[in-house]
Amino acid sequence: MHHASHTVGMRKLHTCHADSGFSLAELLVVVSIAALLLVGSVPSLGKWQASKRAHATLVAIADDIAHARRRAHHSPAPVVVCPSSDGARCDQTLDYSDGWLVFHNTNEDRPAIRDPDEPILLRGVPESGVQLIANRRRFELTAHPRRSTNGTITACDRAARVPAKRLVVSYSGRARFATSDRSQC
């Protein structure tokens, strides 16, 4: 510490100056700036997390569709991907938000309905906060000379913080990613 003496009138005042450290006012300014930066970054973090959850969900169902496609190429019977809330049977909806089911449609019924003797190959569940809507109730993947079901699956953040993401499935059963606008959910 550095001590200084000042004379004011007839009195001598001794003041003490610190060589290092922060005053309370300086500390409050730094803490206020840090708080503002943190508050400003929280919405961005939420958007980033929502975008990653939607993408992870589309990657998961794309992987399951690719698996179904590979299995279908080695079998005379189609492999089906359908929405399923119980993991055992197909739901009659376009909403895959409760999960999906991949099964081998060995009896080749139309429309494909999972019978108790048909093997379940995979079950999938979307990330939390993601709504998954398709324009097909089922994606039926078949051996090469036959056409598979084409369509689109859209993943949306339920809080609508980020634009929707789409998975486009071609007639050959190949899937590609595309962006979308929020109005599609």
Residue pairs with C-beta under 8 A, 6 or more apart in sequence:
1 16
1 17
1 18
1 19
2 16
2 17
2 19
3 14
3 15
3 16
3 17
4 14
4 15
4 17
5 12
5 13
5 14
5 15
6 12
6 13
6 15
7 13
22 30
46 161
47 161
47 162
50 129
50 157
50 159
50 161
50 162
51 157
51 162
51 165
53 127
53 128
53 129
53 130
53 157
54 127
54 130
54 155
54 156
54 157
54 162
54 164
54 165
55 155
55 165
56 127
57 126
57 127
57 130
57 132
57 155
58 153
58 155
58 165
58 166
58 167
58 177
60 124
60 126
61 81
61 96
61 100
61 124
61 126
61 132
61 153
61 167
62 167
62 175
62 177
64 81
64 100
64 102
64 122
64 124
65 81
65 139
65 141
65 167
65 169
65 173
65 175
66 175
67 102
67 121
67 122
68 79
68 80
68 81
68 102
68 121
68 122
68 139
68 141
68 173
69 79
69 141
69 148
69 173
69 174
71 79
71 104
71 121
71 141
72 78
72 79
72 141
72 142
72 143
72 148
72 173
73 143
73 144
75 104
75 143
76 143
77 104
77 105
77 106
77 107
77 108
78 105
78 108
78 112
78 140
78 141
78 142
78 148
79 102
79 103
79 104
79 105
79 121
79 140
79 141
80 90
80 101
80 102
80 103
80 104
80 105
80 112
80 114
80 138
80 139
80 140
80 141
81 100
81 101
81 102
81 138
81 139
81 141
82 90
82 91
82 100
82 101
82 103
82 112
82 114
82 137
82 138
82 139
83 90
83 91
83 93
83 94
83 95
83 96
83 98
83 99
83 100
83 101
83 134
83 137
84 90
84 91
84 98
84 99
84 100
84 101
84 123
85 91
85 98
85 99
87 99
87 101
87 120
87 123
88 101
88 114
88 120
89 101
89 113
89 114
90 101
90 112
90 113
90 114
90 137
90 138
91 98
92 137
93 137
94 133
94 134
94 135
94 136
94 137
95 131
95 132
95 133
96 126
96 132
96 133
96 134
96 153
97 126
97 130
97 131
97 132
97 133
98 125
99 123
99 124
99 125
99 126
100 123
100 124
100 132
101 114
101 120
101 122
101 123
101 124
102 120
102 121
102 122
102 123
102 124
103 114
103 118
103 119
103 120
103 121
104 118
104 119
104 121
105 112
105 114
105 118
105 140
106 117
106 118
106 119
107 115
107 118
109 115
111 137
111 138
112 138
112 140
114 120
126 132
126 155
129 157
129 158
129 159
130 155
130 156
130 157
130 158
131 155
131 156
131 157
131 158
131 185
132 153
132 154
132 155
132 156
133 153
133 154
133 156
133 184
133 185
134 151
134 152
134 153
134 154
135 151
135 152
136 149
136 151
138 149
139 148
139 149
139 151
139 169
139 173
140 148
140 149
141 148
141 149
141 173
142 148
142 173
147 171
147 172
148 169
148 170
148 171
148 172
148 173
149 169
149 171
150 169
150 170
150 171
151 168
151 169
152 166
152 167
152 168
152 169
153 166
153 167
153 169
154 164
154 165
154 166
154 167
154 180
154 184
154 185
155 164
155 165
155 166
155 167
156 164
156 182
156 184
156 185
157 164
160 182
160 185
163 179
163 180
163 181
163 182
164 179
164 180
164 181
164 182
164 184
164 185
165 177
165 178
165 179
165 180
166 177
166 178
166 179
166 180
166 184
167 175
167 176
167 177
167 178
168 175
168 176
168 177
168 178
169 175
170 176
